[in-house]
Amino acid sequence: MSFVIDLAGKTAVVTGAARGIGRAVAVALADAGATLMVTDIAPEGLNASKNVIDKIGGKCRAHQADITVKAQADGLIEETLRSFGQIDILVNCAGILRVASFLETTEADWDATLDVNLKGTFLCCQAAGRHMVERRTGKIVNLASNAGKVPRMNNGSYCASKAGVILLTRVMALELAQYGIAVNAVCPGGTDTEMIRIQAGDPKVLDRIIQGDLETYRAGIPAGRLARPEEQAYMVLYLASEYADHITGQTFFVDGGQTMV
C-alpha cells in the first residue's frame, strides 16, 4: 500500500501565510495539489509566499486581511468562495508573541495577543465552518503551541491564548463532528522561524531554549534542535488528508520531546 497525500481538487485557506510555519504549510498543501487562498496582514511577505507557490506550479490567490476584524475574516471566506467555489481545508497559522513578565504585561499587549491568536482563529473557524456545515465535510487545523500546555516564563498572554486555541479546537470538534468536519490542533515547540529569532535576539538564547534553562525555558528540547517549519507543515498536511478522516478533537505536539513529561 502506497502512502501518497493527494489534495488535488481541494481548496485550502491558510492564515498567517506570509512567513514561518504559515508559509511552510501553504507550500506543503500546494505541493500536494491543493488550490490555495493565502492570507496575512503583511502584504510583502504574503506576496513572497504566493511567488513561492507559483514557482512550484501551485494554484494560489493572496488576500490581505486582518483576521481580528470580523468583517475581514468573513470577507476572506467570501472571497475564497467567489474565487474557488468551495473550502475543504482551513489552517489557522496566524499568531503573534509579546514577551513580558506577568506583572509587566500591558493591557494592549494582552489584547493584541488574544485578538490575533484566539479571536482571529475563532472568527475564521466560524466563517469557514458555516460553509463546511452546508457541505457536510471539511478539515480544520488550528496552530496552537506547546506553550498552551506548559507554562513559560514571560509568556503569559501567549500561553493563555494558545491554551484557549486547544480547548476551542476540542469544542469545535465535538459540535461539528456530526457534519463530517474534523477539527484538530498542532502544537509546535521551538521552531526555527523569524518569530523565535526575534524573541531570542541572541544565538546564545536559542541555545538555552534547546538545552534548557531553569529560569526561563525549563525542560529544553530533548531532540537537541529547533524544529524546521516544514516539520510542522507535514503534520498539518497529514491532518488535512484523507488518512486522518477519523481523527478529530486531538492535539498533536511537534516539539522534539519538549512536553513529554
N, C-alpha and C positions, 0 to 999 in steps of 0.2 A: 504494500500500500504506500503510495507516494503522499508526501505531505507538502502541498503547494497551496499557498494562500492566494486566491484569485478573487479580486474585488471588482472585476470588470462588470459594468452595469450598475454599480453602486455609487451613490453620491454622498460625500462626506463634508461636513463643516468642521473646521479646526480653528479655535480661537487661540490668541497668543502666538500666532504663527510667524511672527517677524524674526524670531531668533530662538536659539537654545532648543529645549525639548519640543516646543511647538513646531519649529521648523522641521526638526527631525521626524516628528510624527507625520506632518504633511507630506514630506518627501517619501516616507515609507508607504503611506497609503496610496500615493500616486504611483509609486513603483509597482504596487500590487494591482494597479489597473483602475483604481477609484477615480472618479471625477471629483475635483476639489473646489470648495469655496473656502478661501483662507481669509482670516480677518485679524486685525490688530489695531491698536490706537496709533502705532508708529508707522507712518506711510513708507519711509525709506526702507526699513527692514522688511516690511510686508512686500514691497516690490522686489526686493532681493530674493525673498523666498519664492515668489512666483517665477522669477527668472530661473532659479534652480530647478523647479518643477518643469518649466517649459523645456529646459535643456535635456531632461530625461524623457521627453515626449509625453508628459502628462497633460491632461486637460484641466485647466485651472483658471479660476477668476479670483481677483483680490477685491475685498470690500473693507474699507476703513470704517471702524466703528468703535465707540466707547460702550462696552457691554454693561457698564454700571448704570446706564440710562435705558430705561425700559423701551422707549420708542426706538432707540438704536439697536437694541438686542432683537426686538420684534422685526425691525427693518432688515436686519441681517438674514433672518429666516425667510422673510417675504421675498427678498432679492434672490436668495438661493432657489426658492420655488419658482420664481419667474424665469430664472435662467435655466434651471435643470429639471423642474417639474416634480422633484421628489427629494427627500432627505432620508438616507438609510442609516447614516452614522453621524453622531455628534461627539466631538472630542473637545473637552474644555481644558485648555492648557494655559489660559491667561492667568498670570499671577504676579504679585509684587511682594517684596520683602523690605520691611523697615526695621532696622536693628536698633534696639534701645532696651534698657532695663525696664522692668515693670513700673517702677516708680517714676521713671523719666519718659515713659511713652506718652506722647501728646495725644490729645483727642483727635487732632487732624490725622495723625499717622494711624491711629486705631481705626478711624472711619474709612480712610483710604484703603487700608489692608482688607478690612472686612467687605468693603464695597466691591473691590476687584475680585478677591479670591472666593468669596462666598456668595455675595449678592449677584455678581456677574454670572457665576455658574448657575445659580437658581433661575435667573431671568432667561438665559439661553436654553436651559433644560426645559423650562415651562413652555417657551415658544415652540421649540422643536418637538417637544413631547406631544403637544396637541395634534400636530400633523402626523406623528407616528401612531397615535391612538386611532386616528381616522383610517390609516392604512393597516393597522394591527400588526405592525412589525417595526423593528428598529434596534439599534445598538447605541448606547450612550456610555462613554468612558470619561470619568472625571479625574483630572490630575490633582491628587491631594499631596501628601508628603508624609514621610515617617515622623516628621515633627507634629503630625496630628495624633500620634500615639505616645511619643516620648517627649517630655518637656526639654526645651533647650534654653540655656541662659540667654537673656537679651532678645528673645524671640516671642514674647508673649502674644502680641497681636497675630503674628504669623501662625503660631501653634494653635491658637483659638480658631482662626479661620479655617485651617486645614482639618482640624477635628470636626468642625461643622460640615465640611465637604464630605467627610467619611460617613457621618450619620445621615446627612441629606441623601447620599447615594443609596443607603440601605432603605430609607423610607420610600424613595422613588422606586427602587426595585420591588418592594413589597406591593406598592399600589399599581405599578404598571405591568407586572408580570402577566396579568390576565389578558393584556392586549398584545402579548407576544413581544414585548420590549424588554431587553436585558440591559441592566444598569450596573456598572462596576466601577471601582476606583483603583487607580495605580498610584502607589506611594513611593516616589523616588527618595533615595537618600542623597548624599553628596554627589552631585553630578557636575561634570566639567562644562559649565556654562558661563556666559558673561555675568549672570546674576551672582554666582558664588564667588567669582573672581573679584567683582566689585565689592562684595561683602567682606571678603578676606583682606583685600588691599595689599597683601604682602604674601609672597610664596611661603614664608615660614608659617603663616596662619593656616594655609592649606595643609601643610604637614601636620599641624596639630589636629585638624579635622580628621585626617586619615589615621594618625597614630593614637589619638585620644588625648584628652586634656580634662582632668577632673574639674577644673574651674570653669570650663566652657562647654566642650563638645562631648564630655563624658566617655562613652564607650569606644569612640573611634570607629574605623571601618575594618573589620577583620580581614576582608579580601585584600586590603593593602593598597587600595587606589580609589579614586573617584570613578563613578560610572561615566560611560560615554553617553551622550544624548540618544544615540541610536539604540542603546540597550534598553532605554525606557520606551522608545518607539516600538521595538519588537514586541513588547508585552501588550501595548495598545493595539498593534496590528493583529495579534492573536485574538484579543477580546472582541475585536471588530469583525472577525471572520466567522464562517460557519462552524468552525471547530469549537467555538465557545458558545454555541446556541443554548446549551443547557446550564450555563454559568450566569448567575445574577446575584446581586447583593453582596458581592465579595470584594475584599480589599487585598491587593497584591503589593507586597513590599519588594522593591527592586533596589536594594541598598547595600549589597555586599556583606550582609550579615549584621548590619548596624543595630537592628532591632530584634535580634534573635533571642534576647533574654528580656 
